[in-house]
């Protein structure tokens, strides 16, 4: 979630996200995966509520929706949580646009791990191998979650402009 884009009445969501990353995720032996998932649920329900408030005839683009959060909860050990089953009952997208960016690229963008939080890698500290394995597992779990939906995969491009053009093309074809 991009905290800078949250309206003031939704600032709680950003604080909760930061606190989960800072106060819960690093202490997996202290907090259960179910506790972690319960806290993450606030963001998931917020996304669902915002989606339900939109005009039914208008297309809505939501970055990751609940899929990335669901995948992170599964990787944290909450695969059997009833909350994840409930999230899967939320409104489903008409189309998923999956931006496929390899771990090598995201590792470089994170300044070789310096900008990562504990929910982006395996291990106590960011290291290439733990990051690569986590990102590979995260991508697999996310793809598992959307396998029954129409998915358009857009491969990494060298600049943002062609990526944005490819997304616009998919949206125009889907909703145009």
C-alpha positions as CSV (number, residue, x, y, z in Angstrom):
1,X,0.0,0.0,0.0
2,X,1.3,3.4,-0.9
3,X,0.9,5.4,2.4
4,X,1.4,8.7,0.6
5,X,-1.8,8.1,-1.4
6,X,-4.0,7.3,1.6
7,X,-6.5,10.0,2.5
8,X,-6.3,11.2,6.1
9,X,-9.3,9.2,7.2
10,X,-7.5,6.0,6.0
11,X,-4.1,6.8,7.7
12,X,-4.8,4.0,10.2
13,X,-4.3,1.4,7.4
14,X,-0.7,2.7,6.8
15,X,0.1,2.8,10.5
16,X,-1.2,-0.8,10.9
17,X,0.9,-2.0,8.0
18,X,4.0,-0.3,9.3
19,X,3.4,-1.8,12.8
20,X,2.8,-5.3,11.5
21,X,6.1,-5.1,9.6
22,X,8.0,-3.6,12.5
23,X,6.3,-5.2,15.6
24,X,4.9,-8.6,14.5
25,X,6.6,-10.0,11.4
26,X,10.2,-9.9,12.8
27,X,9.1,-11.9,15.8
28,X,7.6,-15.0,14.3
29,X,8.4,-17.1,17.3
30,X,6.4,-14.7,19.5
31,X,3.3,-14.2,17.4
32,X,1.4,-16.9,15.6
33,X,0.7,-16.9,11.9
34,X,-3.0,-16.6,12.7
35,X,-2.3,-13.4,14.8
36,X,-0.3,-12.0,11.9
37,X,-3.1,-12.8,9.4
38,X,-5.7,-11.2,11.7
39,X,-3.8,-7.9,11.7
40,X,-3.2,-8.1,7.9
41,X,-6.9,-8.6,7.5
42,X,-7.6,-5.0,8.3
43,X,-5.9,-3.9,5.1
44,X,-7.7,-6.7,3.1
45,X,-11.1,-5.7,4.4
46,X,-10.3,-2.0,3.7
47,X,-9.5,-2.9,0.1
48,X,-12.7,-4.9,-0.2
49,X,-14.8,-2.1,1.4
50,X,-13.3,0.5,-1.0
51,X,-14.0,-1.8,-4.0
52,X,-17.6,-2.3,-2.9
53,X,-18.1,1.5,-2.7
54,X,-17.2,2.0,-6.4
55,X,-19.8,2.4,-9.2
56,X,-20.7,-1.1,-10.3
57,X,-20.3,-0.2,-14.0
58,X,-16.9,1.4,-13.7
59,X,-13.6,-0.5,-14.1
60,X,-11.4,-0.4,-11.1
61,X,-7.6,-1.0,-11.1
62,X,-6.3,-2.3,-7.7
63,X,-2.6,-3.0,-7.2
64,X,-2.4,-6.6,-5.9
65,X,-5.9,-6.5,-4.4
66,X,-5.7,-9.0,-1.6
67,X,-3.7,-11.6,-3.5
68,X,-0.2,-10.5,-2.4
69,X,-1.4,-10.2,1.3
70,X,-3.0,-13.6,1.0
71,X,0.2,-15.1,-0.4
72,X,2.4,-13.5,2.3
73,X,0.1,-14.9,5.0
74,X,0.3,-18.4,3.4
75,X,4.1,-18.1,3.3
76,X,4.0,-17.0,7.0
77,X,2.3,-20.3,7.9
78,X,-1.4,-19.4,7.8
79,X,-2.3,-21.5,4.8
80,X,-5.2,-23.1,6.5
81,X,-6.6,-19.9,8.1
82,X,-10.4,-19.5,7.8
83,X,-9.7,-15.8,7.1
84,X,-7.9,-16.7,3.9
85,X,-11.0,-18.8,2.9
86,X,-13.2,-15.8,3.7
87,X,-11.0,-13.4,1.6
88,X,-11.4,-15.7,-1.4
89,X,-15.2,-15.0,-1.2
90,X,-14.6,-11.3,-1.8
91,X,-15.5,-9.8,-5.3
92,X,-13.2,-11.3,-7.9
93,X,-11.5,-9.3,-10.6
94,X,-12.7,-9.6,-14.2
95,X,-9.1,-9.6,-15.3
96,X,-5.7,-9.9,-13.6
97,X,-2.7,-8.1,-15.1
98,X,0.4,-9.8,-13.7
99,X,3.6,-7.7,-14.0
100,X,6.3,-10.3,-14.1
101,X,9.5,-8.7,-12.8
102,X,12.3,-11.2,-12.0
103,X,13.9,-11.2,-8.5
104,X,17.2,-9.9,-10.0
105,X,15.5,-6.7,-11.0
106,X,13.6,-6.2,-7.8
107,X,16.8,-6.9,-5.8
108,X,18.6,-4.1,-7.7
109,X,15.6,-1.8,-7.2
110,X,15.7,-2.5,-3.5
111,X,19.3,-1.3,-3.4
112,X,20.5,-4.9,-3.0
113,X,18.2,-5.5,-0.1
114,X,18.7,-2.2,1.8
115,X,15.1,-1.1,1.2
116,X,13.4,-4.4,2.1
117,X,11.2,-5.2,5.0
118,X,11.0,-8.6,6.7
119,X,8.0,-9.6,4.6
120,X,10.0,-9.6,1.4
121,X,12.7,-12.2,2.2
122,X,13.5,-15.3,4.1
123,X,16.0,-15.1,6.9
124,X,16.7,-12.6,9.6
125,X,18.4,-10.1,7.3
126,X,18.0,-9.4,3.6
127,X,20.4,-11.5,1.5
128,X,20.2,-12.4,-2.2
129,X,19.4,-16.1,-1.7
130,X,16.7,-15.5,0.9
131,X,15.2,-12.7,-1.2
132,X,15.2,-14.8,-4.4
133,X,13.7,-17.8,-2.8
134,X,11.0,-15.7,-1.1
135,X,10.1,-13.8,-4.2
136,X,10.0,-17.0,-6.3
137,X,7.7,-18.6,-3.7
138,X,5.5,-15.5,-3.4
139,X,5.1,-15.4,-7.2
140,X,4.1,-19.1,-7.3
141,X,1.5,-18.7,-4.5
142,X,0.1,-15.6,-6.1
143,X,-0.3,-17.4,-9.4
144,X,-1.9,-20.3,-7.6
145,X,-4.5,-17.9,-6.2
146,X,-5.4,-16.4,-9.5
147,X,-5.2,-19.6,-11.7
148,X,-9.0,-19.7,-12.3
149,X,-9.1,-16.0,-13.4
150,X,-8.3,-14.5,-16.7
151,X,-4.7,-13.5,-16.4
152,X,-2.6,-11.4,-18.7
153,X,1.1,-11.6,-18.0
154,X,3.2,-8.6,-18.9
155,X,7.0,-9.3,-18.8
156,X,9.4,-6.8,-17.4
157,X,10.3,-4.0,-19.7
158,X,13.4,-1.8,-19.6
159,X,11.4,1.4,-19.0
160,X,8.1,2.4,-17.3
161,X,6.5,3.8,-20.5
162,X,6.2,0.6,-22.4
163,X,4.9,-1.2,-19.3
164,X,2.2,1.5,-18.9
165,X,1.3,1.2,-22.6
166,X,1.0,-2.5,-22.3
167,X,-1.3,-2.2,-19.3
168,X,-3.4,0.5,-21.1
169,X,-3.7,-1.9,-24.1
170,X,-5.1,-4.7,-21.9
171,X,-7.5,-2.4,-20.1
172,X,-8.7,-0.9,-23.5
173,X,-9.3,-4.4,-24.8
174,X,-11.0,-5.6,-21.7
175,X,-13.2,-2.5,-21.0
176,X,-13.0,-0.5,-24.2
